[in-house]
Amino acid sequence: MTKSTVSFGSRTSPFSGHAKPPKAGPFSKDRPFSKARPFILYAIFIVLVASNILMGLTLTMSPEIASLFNTRTDPVLSAYETRILHLRMEVDRLHSRQQVQTGTLNLRMQELLQEQ
């Protein structure tokens, strides 16, 4: 039996028989754009933070969300003030009625004392 060998051309590697070539590091001179990458990462980070801040301001300034933070709503406040006014009027009426009753009691006491 004969062995047949197939050849696909003569390709020889300059590193044949030697150790593997060293890999390029992240900031080596062999990699293109190696100095621009940190700048690009910082720029992207700054853009994302700025967009988050702007989105937060936009949401808090919108009327729907601002109404949630606003504790003094006009209809509720006016209804509360009206209720307080009615309660004060009721208390004043009760005080005046009590004063009239005590006044009439004092008059009756004086009449009884005069009769005796």
C-alpha positions in Angstrom: 0.0 0.0 0.0 1.2 3.3 -0.9 0.5 6.5 1.0 -0.6 9.4 -1.0 0.0 12.9 0.3 -1.9 15.9 -0.8 -0.3 19.3 -0.9 -2.3 22.5 -0.9 0.6 24.8 -1.7 3.5 25.8 0.3 2.4 27.9 3.2 5.0 28.3 5.8 4.5 30.3 8.9 7.3 32.6 10.1 6.6 31.2 13.6 6.7 27.5 12.6 8.6 25.6 15.2 8.6 28.6 17.6 6.3 29.8 20.4 3.1 31.5 19.6 3.3 35.2 18.8 2.5 37.6 21.7 -1.1 38.9 21.8 -1.7 42.6 21.7 -2.8 44.1 25.0 -5.7 46.4 25.4 -3.6 49.5 25.1 -0.7 48.3 23.0 0.6 50.1 19.9 -0.5 47.3 17.7 -4.2 47.8 18.3 -5.9 50.7 16.4 -7.9 53.2 18.4 -6.3 52.1 21.7 -6.0 55.6 23.0 -9.5 56.6 22.0 -11.3 53.8 23.8 -11.2 55.2 27.3 -12.3 58.6 26.0 -15.2 57.0 24.2 -16.3 55.0 27.2 -16.2 58.1 29.4 -18.1 60.1 26.8 -20.8 57.4 26.6 -21.1 57.3 30.4 -21.4 61.1 30.6 -24.1 61.1 27.9 -26.1 58.4 29.7 -25.9 60.2 33.0 -26.9 63.5 31.5 -29.8 61.8 29.7 -31.0 60.2 32.9 -30.9 63.6 34.7 -32.8 65.3 31.9 -35.4 62.5 31.8 -35.9 62.8 35.6 -36.3 66.6 35.4 -38.8 66.2 32.5 -40.9 63.7 34.5 -41.0 65.7 37.7 -41.9 68.9 35.8 -44.7 67.2 33.9 -48.2 68.3 35.2 -49.4 64.8 35.9 -46.4 63.9 38.1 -46.1 67.4 39.7 -49.7 67.1 40.8 -48.8 64.0 42.8 -46.1 65.9 44.7 -48.2 69.0 45.2 -49.8 68.6 48.6 -51.9 71.8 48.5 -54.5 71.0 45.9 -57.0 73.9 45.5 -60.4 72.0 45.8 -59.3 70.1 48.8 -57.9 73.1 50.5 -61.0 75.3 49.9 -63.3 72.5 51.1 -61.2 72.2 54.3 -61.3 75.9 54.9 -65.1 76.0 54.4 -65.5 73.1 56.8 -63.3 74.9 59.4 -65.4 78.1 59.0 -68.7 76.2 59.6 -67.2 74.5 62.6 -66.1 77.8 64.1 -69.5 79.3 63.5 -71.1 76.3 65.3 -68.7 76.6 68.2 -69.5 80.4 68.5 -73.2 79.7 68.4 -72.9 77.1 71.2 -70.8 79.5 73.3 -73.3 82.3 72.9 -76.1 79.9 73.8 -74.2 78.7 76.9 -73.6 82.3 77.9 -77.3 83.1 77.5 -78.2 80.2 79.7 -75.7 81.1 82.4 -77.0 84.7 82.2 -80.6 83.6 82.7 -79.5 81.3 85.6 -77.8 84.3 87.2 -81.0 86.4 86.8 -83.1 83.7 88.3 -80.7 83.4 91.2 -80.9 87.1 91.8 -84.7 87.0 91.7 -84.8 84.2 94.2 -82.5 86.0 96.5 -84.6 89.1 96.3 -87.7 87.2 97.0 -86.2 85.6 100.1 
